[in-house]
Amino acid sequence: QVQLEESGGGLVQAGGSLRLSCAASGLTFSRYMMGWFRQAPGKEREFVAAITWNGGRTYYRDSVKGRFTISRDNAKNTLYVQMNSLAPEDTAVYYCAAGRDPRATVSSLYDYWGQGTQVTVSS
């Protein structure tokens, strides 16, 4: 059974930082494209960042470029995102996802999802 478990969310002031983790089990982690998505109240889920199976290529939505850094440790079956200079508009539930399709930004192409972790940024 595939499980993706996010952690590291919380409440932070604007300008602060958080590091989210996603621990994966039940799949060959190193064979999967991994992504982070987020969903704010009343809004659709949106792509945040993704990383290829070997970490060789990363993708970001424009609004987080230069502030967020996605990474992975295949030896630990864990995905990360370091989020700096957080702003209130980053407030959302953050989800990690695993997929085999190289089209990293398309949520419907991911096969497995975690339950999400709440990130709240106060102004």
N, C-alpha and C positions, 0 to 999 in steps of 0.2 A: 504494500500500500504506500503510495507516494504521499509524503507529508512535507509541507513547506511551512516553517514557523518563523514569523517575524518577531523581532524584539528591538528595543532601544527607543521607542517612541516616548513622548512626554510633552510637558509644557515648557516652553522656552521663550525668553523675551526676544523681540526683534533684534537682529544682529548677532544672535547667538548661534550655536552649532549643536547638531545631534549626529550620531552615527547609528544608522539602522543596520541590523543584521538579519539574515534569513538563513536558517539552518535547514538543509534538505536531507531527506532520507527516502529510501525506497526507489531510488532511480540512480542511473549512472550519471552523476552530476556533471562530470567533465564532458559529456556529450551534448549538453543542453545549452542553448541560448538562454540567458537569464535576464529578466527585466524587472524594473520597478514601475509601478503605476500608482496613481493616487485618485481619490474621489472626495471632493468637498461636498458638503450638504447642498442638495438641490442641483448638483451638477453631474455631468457624465464622467465616467472614469477616463482618465487621460494618461498618456504615456509620459514617463519621467526620464528614464534612462535604461539602457540595455548594454549587455556585454556579450561578446561571442564566447564560444565554448572554452577557448584557450586564453581569453583576455586580450586577444590581439587587436580587437576593434571595439570601440565604445560609441554609443549614440546618446544624444541628449536632446530634450526639448529646448527650444531657444531660451526660454525664461530661466532655466537653471544652469545654462552653460557658464562656466567660470566660478560657480558657487557649489555645485554638487560634483562629486567624484564617485563613480561606480567602480567596484573592484570585486574580485572573487579569489577564493583560496580553494582550489580543487582538492587539495589534500585534506581539507577540513569540511568539504561539502558545504561551504558557506559563501553567501553573497553579502556584499556590503554596499552601503551608500553613505558617504560622508557629506553632510549638508552643512554648509557654512553660510554666513550672512543671511540667515533665515528672515523671511518677511511674513507678515500676516497672511498674505495670499498663498503662502505655502501650507497653510492649515488644511489638513485633509487626513483621511485614512490612507495609509500607504500599504500597498500590496506588492509582494514579490510573486513572480511567475516564471515558469519554465516551459520552454518550447523547442521544437526542432526546426521550425521554419526560420529562414534567415531574415524575413521581413520583421525586423525587431520592433517597430513602432505599432504594429497592429495587434490589439489586445485579443481579438478573436482567434488569432493563430497560436496563442499560447495554450498549452495542454493542461497545466497544473497551476493552481493558485493557493496562496496562503490565506489566512483569515484576516490579515491586516493588523496594523498597529497605528494608533492615533498620534498624530503630530499636531500640536496646537502652538501657534506663535502669537504671543500677545504684543500689542503695540505700545 
